[in-house]
């Protein structure tokens, strides 16, 4: 018989099963994953954006709010 231990919620995902939202990284050059694609934090002076590619390989920039709505993780899934 094995005992289950309680674990802390994952800190590397946008939300857990309780719906608590984690904060996106704010350091430039941070990398997060969303929809199977990596996004890199670029910019300065309050104009930072997340830059990546869409499903067709075209450049795509997202705000913090847009990326949070899409869902994100600090690691690639799979």
C-alpha positions in Angstrom: 0.0 0.0 0.0 1.4 3.4 -0.9 0.5 6.7 0.8 -0.2 9.7 -1.3 1.6 12.9 -0.3 0.3 16.4 -0.8 2.3 18.4 -3.4 2.5 22.1 -3.9 0.7 23.5 -7.0 2.8 23.7 -10.1 4.5 27.0 -10.4 5.3 26.7 -14.1 1.8 26.7 -15.5 -0.6 29.6 -16.1 -3.3 28.0 -14.0 -3.9 24.9 -11.9 -7.1 23.0 -11.3 -8.3 25.5 -8.8 -8.1 28.3 -11.3 -5.3 30.2 -9.6 -3.3 32.1 -12.2 0.5 32.3 -12.0 2.4 35.4 -13.1 4.2 35.4 -16.4 8.0 36.0 -16.2 9.0 39.6 -16.6 12.7 39.3 -17.4 13.7 39.9 -21.0 14.6 36.8 -23.0 12.3 34.6 -20.8 10.8 31.7 -22.7 7.3 30.3 -22.2 5.3 27.8 -24.3 1.8 28.2 -25.6 -0.1 26.0 -28.0 3.1 24.0 -28.7 5.1 27.1 -29.7 7.8 29.0 -27.8 7.5 32.7 -27.1 10.3 34.9 -26.0 9.9 38.1 -24.0 11.3 41.1 -25.9 11.1 44.9 -25.6 11.8 47.6 -23.0 10.4 50.6 -21.3 7.0 49.1 -20.6 6.6 47.9 -24.2 7.6 44.3 -23.7 5.8 41.7 -25.8 6.0 38.0 -26.3 7.4 37.1 -29.7 7.0 33.7 -31.5 5.6 32.1 -34.6 2.0 31.0 -35.4 1.0 27.6 -36.8 2.1 28.7 -40.3 5.5 30.0 -39.3 4.6 33.7 -39.4 5.9 36.1 -36.7 3.4 36.7 -33.9 3.6 39.1 -31.0 1.4 38.8 -27.9 0.8 41.0 -24.9 0.9 39.6 -21.4 -2.9 39.5 -21.3 -3.2 37.7 -24.7 -0.7 35.1 -23.7 -2.4 34.6 -20.3 -5.8 34.0 -22.1 -4.2 31.4 -24.4 -2.6 29.6 -21.5 1.1 29.0 -21.1 3.8 26.9 -19.5 7.5 27.3 -18.7 8.1 23.9 -20.3 7.2 22.4 -23.7 4.4 19.9 -23.3 4.8 16.4 -24.6 
